[in-house]
Amino acid sequence: MLSVSINEGQFEQLIHDFGQLSVYTIGRGLDNQIVISNGKISGHHARLIQCTPTSFILEDLSSKNGSFVNGVRITRKVVDKQDTLRLADIDITIEQLLSLLTVEPIVSAHSAKLIQESIKTSPNTAVDALDFTRPFADLQHVFEQYPKLRRDCRSREKMIRTGSVILSSVIGISAALTTGGGSIPIIHLMSGAGLSMLIPTLCSTLLSTDEKMEIIDKEYREQYRCPNPVCRDPFGTREWELLFQQKTCRRCQAIWAK
Ligand SMILES: [Zn+2]
């Protein structure tokens, strides 16, 4: 779905822009985004890279007293909002840590926000409280994109280039609008979206391939579930098509397909 009117340079710029993740530095110093006034916390103790709305990478910045996740000392680790960190002698969850944010992150993840906003599940307008046909239909993208994203991500060499593969597979770049000064690529986000929230993460140069893979797996497991919020039964590797034929959730009776 890539429009031919986007040239190489513009495309690389696009990949670059998409790869901008929010980075929060944590430490005693007042120049951090998250300031913790404690003598055992280093000036620049650690940093948190936001990969998706729920996944982060915590990286210790060679702090004196170390960073721990769920009791284990780490230098770098993929973490959830619910994970408990220990920085020096302070126990805190990622969620609590983020509530201490005083200023904007170093890089504002405008594109990430744009994507996240566009994929918020549309409200369930149906009268039937158990009608989950719309969010269930969206899961088809999740199921189909997952192996593709893993494949694209594994072929490391191709990775930067395959920004193009990833971008064109999960979002459609519908047109390049020519204005007075030059071309502005118009990015048209496809409906449903599946795992498209991962685009900034996949394009980011801050993360290793293994970390990207871990986050792809995590998001898939998180999203590929019964859409009924009171159920959330994980579908694992079960094919979407087969679930579609099954039509309802045996666990909560949610209607997936009619
Ligand atoms: Zn269910």
py3Dmol code that shows the C-alpha trace and the ligand (Angstrom):
import py3Dmol

protein = """\
ATOM      1  CA  MET A   1       0.000   0.000   0.000  1.00  0.00           C
ATOM      2  CA  LEU A   2       3.006   2.263  -0.295  1.00  0.00           C
ATOM      3  CA  SER A   3       2.393   5.198  -2.498  1.00  0.00           C
ATOM      4  CA  VAL A   4       5.060   5.617  -5.159  1.00  0.00           C
ATOM      5  CA  SER A   5       5.157   9.344  -4.552  1.00  0.00           C
ATOM      6  CA  ILE A   6       7.177   8.947  -1.345  1.00  0.00           C
ATOM      7  CA  ASN A   7      10.847   8.985  -2.221  1.00  0.00           C
ATOM      8  CA  GLU A   8      13.678   7.151  -0.447  1.00  0.00           C
ATOM      9  CA  GLY A   9      14.733  10.103   1.695  1.00  0.00           C
ATOM     10  CA  GLN A  10      11.233  10.864   2.821  1.00  0.00           C
ATOM     11  CA  PHE A  11      10.737   7.244   3.635  1.00  0.00           C
ATOM     12  CA  GLU A  12      13.813   7.078   5.821  1.00  0.00           C
ATOM     13  CA  GLN A  13      12.627  10.201   7.584  1.00  0.00           C
ATOM     14  CA  LEU A  14       9.287   8.515   8.156  1.00  0.00           C
ATOM     15  CA  ILE A  15      10.949   5.427   9.621  1.00  0.00           C
ATOM     16  CA  HIS A  16      13.057   7.687  11.809  1.00  0.00           C
ATOM     17  CA  ASP A  17      10.023   9.631  13.016  1.00  0.00           C
ATOM     18  CA  PHE A  18       8.148   6.457  13.755  1.00  0.00           C
ATOM     19  CA  GLY A  19      11.023   5.075  15.763  1.00  0.00           C
ATOM     20  CA  GLN A  20      10.919   7.860  18.355  1.00  0.00           C
ATOM     21  CA  LEU A  21      10.075   6.311  21.706  1.00  0.00           C
ATOM     22  CA  SER A  22       9.536   8.187  24.959  1.00  0.00           C
ATOM     23  CA  VAL A  23      12.570   8.010  27.221  1.00  0.00           C
ATOM     24  CA  TYR A  24      12.387   8.950  30.905  1.00  0.00           C
ATOM     25  CA  THR A  25      15.520   9.303  32.962  1.00  0.00           C
ATOM     26  CA  ILE A  26      15.331   8.548  36.666  1.00  0.00           C
ATOM     27  CA  GLY A  27      17.671   9.861  39.345  1.00  0.00           C
ATOM     28  CA  ARG A  28      18.480  12.314  42.098  1.00  0.00           C
ATOM     29  CA  GLY A  29      19.544  15.041  39.688  1.00  0.00           C
ATOM     30  CA  LEU A  30      16.976  17.732  38.946  1.00  0.00           C
ATOM     31  CA  ASP A  31      17.538  17.337  35.221  1.00  0.00           C
ATOM     32  CA  ASN A  32      15.819  13.912  35.227  1.00  0.00           C
ATOM     33  CA  GLN A  33      12.240  13.432  34.068  1.00  0.00           C
ATOM     34  CA  ILE A  34      11.612  11.417  37.222  1.00  0.00           C
ATOM     35  CA  VAL A  35      13.378  12.906  40.210  1.00  0.00           C
ATOM     36  CA  ILE A  36      13.818  10.819  43.373  1.00  0.00           C
ATOM     37  CA  SER A  37      15.432  12.696  46.243  1.00  0.00           C
ATOM     38  CA  ASN A  38      17.247   9.975  48.110  1.00  0.00           C
ATOM     39  CA  GLY A  39      20.928   9.821  48.967  1.00  0.00           C
ATOM     40  CA  LYS A  40      21.262   6.229  47.752  1.00  0.00           C
ATOM     41  CA  ILE A  41      19.887   7.028  44.312  1.00  0.00           C
ATOM     42  CA  SER A  42      22.545   8.045  41.790  1.00  0.00           C
ATOM     43  CA  GLY A  43      22.373  11.383  39.986  1.00  0.00           C
ATOM     44  CA  HIS A  44      21.350   9.560  36.822  1.00  0.00           C
ATOM     45  CA  HIS A  45      20.309   6.178  38.107  1.00  0.00           C
ATOM     46  CA  ALA A  46      18.285   4.487  35.372  1.00  0.00           C
ATOM     47  CA  ARG A  47      16.115   5.169  32.393  1.00  0.00           C
ATOM     48  CA  LEU A  48      12.781   3.891  31.233  1.00  0.00           C
ATOM     49  CA  ILE A  49      12.003   3.503  27.533  1.00  0.00           C
ATOM     50  CA  GLN A  50       8.302   3.271  26.757  1.00  0.00           C
ATOM     51  CA  CYS A  51       7.742   0.701  23.984  1.00  0.00           C
ATOM     52  CA  THR A  52       3.947   0.359  24.074  1.00  0.00           C
ATOM     53  CA  PRO A  53       1.282   1.702  26.441  1.00  0.00           C
ATOM     54  CA  THR A  54       2.113  -1.183  28.804  1.00  0.00           C
ATOM     55  CA  SER A  55       5.665  -2.354  27.939  1.00  0.00           C
ATOM     56  CA  PHE A  56       8.869  -0.625  28.935  1.00  0.00           C
ATOM     57  CA  ILE A  57      12.591  -1.265  29.010  1.00  0.00           C
ATOM     58  CA  LEU A  58      14.319  -0.413  32.253  1.00  0.00           C
ATOM     59  CA  GLU A  59      18.020   0.263  31.874  1.00  0.00           C
ATOM     60  CA  ASP A  60      20.398   0.851  34.740  1.00  0.00           C
ATOM     61  CA  LEU A  61      22.787   3.730  34.031  1.00  0.00           C
ATOM     62  CA  SER A  62      25.743   2.198  35.914  1.00  0.00           C
ATOM     63  CA  SER A  63      24.220   3.349  39.198  1.00  0.00           C
ATOM     64  CA  LYS A  64      26.148   2.888  42.423  1.00  0.00           C
ATOM     65  CA  ASN A  65      23.485   0.908  44.280  1.00  0.00           C
ATOM     66  CA  GLY A  66      21.893  -0.842  41.338  1.00  0.00           C
ATOM     67  CA  SER A  67      18.435  -1.397  39.845  1.00  0.00           C
ATOM     68  CA  PHE A  68      16.398  -4.509  40.613  1.00  0.00           C
ATOM     69  CA  VAL A  69      13.260  -5.912  39.019  1.00  0.00           C
ATOM     70  CA  ASN A  70      11.212  -8.333  41.104  1.00  0.00           C
ATOM     71  CA  GLY A  71      14.266  -8.912  43.288  1.00  0.00           C
ATOM     72  CA  VAL A  72      16.838  -9.507  40.540  1.00  0.00           C
ATOM     73  CA  ARG A  73      19.578  -7.013  39.725  1.00  0.00           C
ATOM     74  CA  ILE A  74      19.365  -5.945  36.097  1.00  0.00           C
ATOM     75  CA  THR A  75      21.279  -3.867  33.617  1.00  0.00           C
ATOM     76  CA  ARG A  76      18.461  -3.858  31.104  1.00  0.00           C
ATOM     77  CA  LYS A  77      15.099  -5.599  31.106  1.00  0.00           C
ATOM     78  CA  VAL A  78      11.642  -5.558  29.517  1.00  0.00           C
ATOM     79  CA  VAL A  79       9.118  -4.636  32.223  1.00  0.00           C
ATOM     80  CA  ASP A  80       5.370  -4.104  32.714  1.00  0.00           C
ATOM     81  CA  LYS A  81       3.544  -1.336  34.504  1.00  0.00           C
ATOM     82  CA  GLN A  82       2.870  -3.737  37.365  1.00  0.00           C
ATOM     83  CA  ASP A  83       6.468  -4.843  37.882  1.00  0.00           C
ATOM     84  CA  THR A  84       8.080  -3.760  41.115  1.00  0.00           C
ATOM     85  CA  LEU A  85      11.450  -2.082  40.903  1.00  0.00           C
ATOM     86  CA  ARG A  86      13.945  -1.530  43.599  1.00  0.00           C
ATOM     87  CA  LEU A  87      16.147   1.467  43.042  1.00  0.00           C
ATOM     88  CA  ALA A  88      18.743   1.564  45.819  1.00  0.00           C
ATOM     89  CA  ASP A  89      16.429   0.918  48.825  1.00  0.00           C
ATOM     90  CA  ILE A  90      13.162   2.197  47.337  1.00  0.00           C
ATOM     91  CA  ASP A  91      10.473  -0.238  46.160  1.00  0.00           C
ATOM     92  CA  ILE A  92       8.221   1.200  43.503  1.00  0.00           C
ATOM     93  CA  THR A  93       6.099  -0.065  40.605  1.00  0.00           C
ATOM     94  CA  ILE A  94       6.548   1.304  37.090  1.00  0.00           C
ATOM     95  CA  GLU A  95       3.070   2.774  37.380  1.00  0.00           C
ATOM     96  CA  GLN A  96       3.966   4.660  40.562  1.00  0.00           C
ATOM     97  CA  LEU A  97       7.215   5.769  38.994  1.00  0.00           C
ATOM     98  CA  LEU A  98       5.366   7.268  36.032  1.00  0.00           C
ATOM     99  CA  SER A  99       3.095   9.186  38.377  1.00  0.00           C
ATOM    100  CA  LEU A 100       6.233  11.020  39.545  1.00  0.00           C
ATOM    101  CA  LEU A 101       6.825  12.405  36.079  1.00  0.00           C
ATOM    102  CA  THR A 102       7.363  16.100  36.327  1.00  0.00           C
ATOM    103  CA  VAL A 103       8.229  17.073  32.799  1.00  0.00           C
ATOM    104  CA  GLU A 104       7.806  15.804  29.304  1.00  0.00           C
ATOM    105  CA  PRO A 105      10.012  12.928  28.158  1.00  0.00           C
ATOM    106  CA  ILE A 106      13.169  13.723  26.174  1.00  0.00           C
ATOM    107  CA  VAL A 107      11.459  12.695  22.969  1.00  0.00           C
ATOM    108  CA  SER A 108       7.762  13.204  22.694  1.00  0.00           C
ATOM    109  CA  ALA A 109       6.370  10.140  21.016  1.00  0.00           C
ATOM    110  CA  HIS A 110       3.930  11.987  18.865  1.00  0.00           C
ATOM    111  CA  SER A 111       3.619   9.253  16.294  1.00  0.00           C
ATOM    112  CA  ALA A 112       3.200   6.611  18.972  1.00  0.00           C
ATOM    113  CA  LYS A 113       0.380   8.593  20.522  1.00  0.00           C
ATOM    114  CA  LEU A 114      -1.197   9.097  17.149  1.00  0.00           C
ATOM    115  CA  ILE A 115      -1.232   5.370  16.577  1.00  0.00           C
ATOM    116  CA  GLN A 116      -2.458   4.537  20.052  1.00  0.00           C
ATOM    117  CA  GLU A 117      -5.313   6.986  19.722  1.00  0.00           C
ATOM    118  CA  SER A 118      -6.346   5.619  16.385  1.00  0.00           C
ATOM    119  CA  ILE A 119      -6.546   2.046  17.597  1.00  0.00           C
ATOM    120  CA  LYS A 120      -8.595   2.551  20.713  1.00  0.00           C
ATOM    121  CA  THR A 121     -11.347   0.034  20.397  1.00  0.00           C
ATOM    122  CA  SER A 122     -14.480   1.718  19.246  1.00  0.00           C
ATOM    123  CA  PRO A 123     -17.252   1.644  21.834  1.00  0.00           C
ATOM    124  CA  ASN A 124     -19.504  -1.314  21.710  1.00  0.00           C
ATOM    125  CA  THR A 125     -22.616   0.218  20.261  1.00  0.00           C
ATOM    126  CA  ALA A 126     -24.633  -2.974  20.168  1.00  0.00           C
ATOM    127  CA  VAL A 127     -27.510  -3.377  22.584  1.00  0.00           C
ATOM    128  CA  ASP A 128     -26.472  -6.897  23.479  1.00  0.00           C
ATOM    129  CA  ALA A 129     -23.986  -6.713  26.349  1.00  0.00           C
ATOM    130  CA  LEU A 130     -22.368  -9.925  25.179  1.00  0.00           C
ATOM    131  CA  ASP A 131     -21.918  -8.730  21.618  1.00  0.00           C
ATOM    132  CA  PHE A 132     -18.155  -8.549  21.070  1.00  0.00           C
ATOM    133  CA  THR A 133     -18.231  -9.058  17.311  1.00  0.00           C
ATOM    134  CA  ARG A 134     -16.407  -5.816  16.520  1.00  0.00           C
ATOM    135  CA  PRO A 135     -13.442  -6.158  18.867  1.00  0.00           C
ATOM    136  CA  PHE A 136     -13.294  -9.831  17.963  1.00  0.00           C
ATOM    137  CA  ALA A 137     -13.083  -8.970  14.255  1.00  0.00           C
ATOM    138  CA  ASP A 138     -10.093  -6.721  15.040  1.00  0.00           C
ATOM    139  CA  LEU A 139      -8.255  -9.708  16.482  1.00  0.00           C
ATOM    140  CA  GLN A 140      -7.953 -11.163  13.003  1.00  0.00           C
ATOM    141  CA  HIS A 141      -5.295  -8.494  12.297  1.00  0.00           C
ATOM    142  CA  VAL A 142      -3.510  -9.362  15.520  1.00  0.00           C
ATOM    143  CA  PHE A 143      -3.402 -13.047  14.637  1.00  0.00           C
ATOM    144  CA  GLU A 144      -2.270 -12.413  11.066  1.00  0.00           C
ATOM    145  CA  GLN A 145       0.304  -9.739  11.850  1.00  0.00           C
ATOM    146  CA  TYR A 146       2.020 -11.632  14.618  1.00  0.00           C
ATOM    147  CA  PRO A 147       4.054 -14.175  12.578  1.00  0.00           C
ATOM    148  CA  LYS A 148       4.767 -11.531   9.964  1.00  0.00           C
ATOM    149  CA  LEU A 149       6.153  -9.077  12.503  1.00  0.00           C
ATOM    150  CA  ARG A 150       8.279 -11.797  14.083  1.00  0.00           C
ATOM    151  CA  ARG A 151       9.654 -12.733  10.685  1.00  0.00           C
ATOM    152  CA  ASP A 152      10.411  -9.132   9.722  1.00  0.00           C
ATOM    153  CA  CYS A 153      12.025  -8.537  13.060  1.00  0.00           C
ATOM    154  CA  ARG A 154      14.216 -11.635  12.963  1.00  0.00           C
ATOM    155  CA  SER A 155      15.814 -10.744   9.669  1.00  0.00           C
ATOM    156  CA  ARG A 156      17.937  -8.161  11.370  1.00  0.00           C
ATOM    157  CA  GLU A 157      19.815  -6.917   8.321  1.00  0.00           C
ATOM    158  CA  LYS A 158      16.578  -6.161   6.648  1.00  0.00           C
ATOM    159  CA  MET A 159      15.197  -4.540   9.765  1.00  0.00           C
ATOM    160  CA  ILE A 160      15.765  -0.895   8.972  1.00  0.00           C
ATOM    161  CA  ARG A 161      14.823  -1.456   5.377  1.00  0.00           C
ATOM    162  CA  THR A 162      11.866  -3.558   6.439  1.00  0.00           C
ATOM    163  CA  GLY A 163      10.598  -0.574   8.244  1.00  0.00           C
ATOM    164  CA  SER A 164       9.032  -0.431   4.817  1.00  0.00           C
ATOM    165  CA  VAL A 165       7.677  -3.968   5.124  1.00  0.00           C
ATOM    166  CA  ILE A 166       6.357  -3.343   8.591  1.00  0.00           C
ATOM    167  CA  LEU A 167       4.908   0.032   7.815  1.00  0.00           C
ATOM    168  CA  SER A 168       3.218  -1.105   4.672  1.00  0.00           C
ATOM    169  CA  SER A 169       1.921  -4.267   6.286  1.00  0.00           C
ATOM    170  CA  VAL A 170       0.335  -2.696   9.312  1.00  0.00           C
ATOM    171  CA  ILE A 171      -0.538   0.764   8.149  1.00  0.00           C
ATOM    172  CA  GLY A 172      -1.337   2.033   4.753  1.00  0.00           C
ATOM    173  CA  ILE A 173       0.501   5.036   3.506  1.00  0.00           C
ATOM    174  CA  SER A 174      -2.217   6.237   1.278  1.00  0.00           C
ATOM    175  CA  ALA A 175      -0.897   9.360  -0.341  1.00  0.00           C
ATOM    176  CA  ALA A 176       1.771  11.983  -0.480  1.00  0.00           C
ATOM    177  CA  LEU A 177       0.291  15.414  -0.615  1.00  0.00           C
ATOM    178  CA  THR A 178       2.293  17.978  -2.500  1.00  0.00           C
ATOM    179  CA  THR A 179       2.133  21.436  -1.045  1.00  0.00           C
ATOM    180  CA  GLY A 180       4.049  24.595  -1.891  1.00  0.00           C
ATOM    181  CA  GLY A 181       7.230  23.670  -0.029  1.00  0.00           C
ATOM    182  CA  GLY A 182       7.362  19.960  -0.718  1.00  0.00           C
ATOM    183  CA  SER A 183       5.665  16.680  -0.159  1.00  0.00           C
ATOM    184  CA  ILE A 184       4.009  15.825   3.119  1.00  0.00           C
ATOM    185  CA  PRO A 185       3.357  12.143   3.524  1.00  0.00           C
ATOM    186  CA  ILE A 186      -0.139  11.500   4.670  1.00  0.00           C
ATOM    187  CA  ILE A 187      -0.292   8.444   6.802  1.00  0.00           C
ATOM    188  CA  HIS A 188      -3.535   6.730   6.760  1.00  0.00           C
ATOM    189  CA  LEU A 189      -3.973   4.364   9.642  1.00  0.00           C
ATOM    190  CA  MET A 190      -6.003   1.359   8.840  1.00  0.00           C
ATOM    191  CA  SER A 191      -8.926   0.463  11.006  1.00  0.00           C
ATOM    192  CA  GLY A 192      -8.680  -2.308  13.542  1.00  0.00           C
ATOM    193  CA  ALA A 193      -4.966  -1.956  13.567  1.00  0.00           C
ATOM    194  CA  GLY A 194      -4.008  -5.101  15.449  1.00  0.00           C
ATOM    195  CA  LEU A 195      -0.431  -4.800  16.505  1.00  0.00           C
ATOM    196  CA  SER A 196       0.283  -1.493  14.735  1.00  0.00           C
ATOM    197  CA  MET A 197       0.984   0.124  18.091  1.00  0.00           C
ATOM    198  CA  LEU A 198       4.289  -1.722  17.824  1.00  0.00           C
ATOM    199  CA  ILE A 199       5.518   0.294  14.856  1.00  0.00           C
ATOM    200  CA  PRO A 200       7.514   2.843  16.884  1.00  0.00           C
ATOM    201  CA  THR A 201       9.063  -0.016  18.843  1.00  0.00           C
ATOM    202  CA  LEU A 202       9.976  -1.946  15.702  1.00  0.00           C
ATOM    203  CA  CYS A 203      11.496   1.100  14.031  1.00  0.00           C
ATOM    204  CA  SER A 204      13.375   2.232  17.129  1.00  0.00           C
ATOM    205  CA  THR A 205      17.138   1.960  17.188  1.00  0.00           C
ATOM    206  CA  LEU A 206      17.147   1.988  21.006  1.00  0.00           C
ATOM    207  CA  LEU A 207      16.104  -1.661  21.222  1.00  0.00           C
ATOM    208  CA  SER A 208      17.841  -4.883  20.262  1.00  0.00           C
ATOM    209  CA  THR A 209      16.157  -7.473  18.049  1.00  0.00           C
ATOM    210  CA  ASP A 210      15.680  -9.773  21.051  1.00  0.00           C
ATOM    211  CA  GLU A 211      13.966  -7.010  22.982  1.00  0.00           C
ATOM    212  CA  LYS A 212      11.726  -6.243  20.034  1.00  0.00           C
ATOM    213  CA  MET A 213      10.823  -9.925  19.751  1.00  0.00           C
ATOM    214  CA  GLU A 214      10.031 -10.081  23.457  1.00  0.00           C
ATOM    215  CA  ILE A 215       7.737  -7.083  23.152  1.00  0.00           C
ATOM    216  CA  ILE A 216       6.007  -8.456  20.031  1.00  0.00           C
ATOM    217  CA  ASP A 217       5.308 -11.716  21.951  1.00  0.00           C
ATOM    218  CA  LYS A 218       4.109  -9.829  24.996  1.00  0.00           C
ATOM    219  CA  GLU A 219       1.714  -7.632  23.036  1.00  0.00           C
ATOM    220  CA  TYR A 220       0.361 -10.606  21.126  1.00  0.00           C
ATOM    221  CA  ARG A 221      -0.333 -12.505  24.345  1.00  0.00           C
ATOM    222  CA  GLU A 222      -1.878  -9.397  25.831  1.00  0.00           C
ATOM    223  CA  GLN A 223      -4.161  -8.675  22.889  1.00  0.00           C
ATOM    224  CA  TYR A 224      -5.070 -12.073  21.485  1.00  0.00           C
ATOM    225  CA  ARG A 225      -7.708 -12.915  24.083  1.00  0.00           C
ATOM    226  CA  CYS A 226     -11.442 -13.042  24.492  1.00  0.00           C
ATOM    227  CA  PRO A 227     -12.448  -9.370  24.076  1.00  0.00           C
ATOM    228  CA  ASN A 228     -14.893  -9.533  26.987  1.00  0.00           C
ATOM    229  CA  PRO A 229     -13.116  -7.539  29.741  1.00  0.00           C
ATOM    230  CA  VAL A 230     -14.479  -9.818  32.459  1.00  0.00           C
ATOM    231  CA  CYS A 231     -13.123 -12.904  30.685  1.00  0.00           C
ATOM    232  CA  ARG A 232      -9.889 -12.154  28.769  1.00  0.00           C
ATOM    233  CA  ASP A 233      -9.318 -15.857  28.166  1.00  0.00           C
ATOM    234  CA  PRO A 234      -6.019 -16.117  26.218  1.00  0.00           C
ATOM    235  CA  PHE A 235      -6.331 -17.632  22.726  1.00  0.00           C
ATOM    236  CA  GLY A 236      -2.679 -18.653  22.535  1.00  0.00           C
ATOM    237  CA  THR A 237      -1.956 -20.099  19.090  1.00  0.00           C
ATOM    238  CA  ARG A 238      -5.553 -20.978  18.232  1.00  0.00           C
ATOM    239  CA  GLU A 239      -6.391 -19.813  14.732  1.00  0.00           C
ATOM    240  CA  TRP A 240      -8.676 -16.823  14.451  1.00  0.00           C
ATOM    241  CA  GLU A 241     -10.663 -18.491  11.681  1.00  0.00           C
ATOM    242  CA  LEU A 242     -11.496 -21.464  13.917  1.00  0.00           C
ATOM    243  CA  LEU A 243     -12.549 -19.186  16.767  1.00  0.00           C
ATOM    244  CA  PHE A 244     -14.690 -17.282  14.292  1.00  0.00           C
ATOM    245  CA  GLN A 245     -16.444 -20.511  13.368  1.00  0.00           C
ATOM    246  CA  GLN A 246     -16.934 -21.323  17.035  1.00  0.00           C
ATOM    247  CA  LYS A 247     -18.849 -17.993  17.271  1.00  0.00           C
ATOM    248  CA  THR A 248     -19.068 -17.710  21.071  1.00  0.00           C
ATOM    249  CA  CYS A 249     -16.755 -17.939  24.044  1.00  0.00           C
ATOM    250  CA  ARG A 250     -17.335 -21.168  25.945  1.00  0.00           C
ATOM    251  CA  ARG A 251     -16.053 -19.560  29.081  1.00  0.00           C
ATOM    252  CA  CYS A 252     -18.078 -16.324  29.246  1.00  0.00           C
ATOM    253  CA  GLN A 253     -20.639 -16.775  26.411  1.00  0.00           C
ATOM    254  CA  ALA A 254     -19.430 -13.609  24.664  1.00  0.00           C
ATOM    255  CA  ILE A 255     -20.581 -13.466  21.070  1.00  0.00           C
ATOM    256  CA  TRP A 256     -17.571 -13.263  18.741  1.00  0.00           C
ATOM    257  CA  ALA A 257     -19.306 -13.799  15.430  1.00  0.00           C
ATOM    258  CA  LYS A 258     -22.853 -14.020  14.165  1.00  0.00           C
TER     259      LYS A 258
END
"""
ligand_1 = """\
1
ZN
Zn -14.687 -15.102 27.070
"""
view = py3Dmol.view(width=600, height=400)
view.addModel(protein, "pdb")
view.setStyle({"model": 0}, {"cartoon": {"style": "trace"}})
view.addModel(ligand_1, "xyz")
view.setStyle({"model": 1}, {"stick": {}})
view.zoomTo()
view.show()
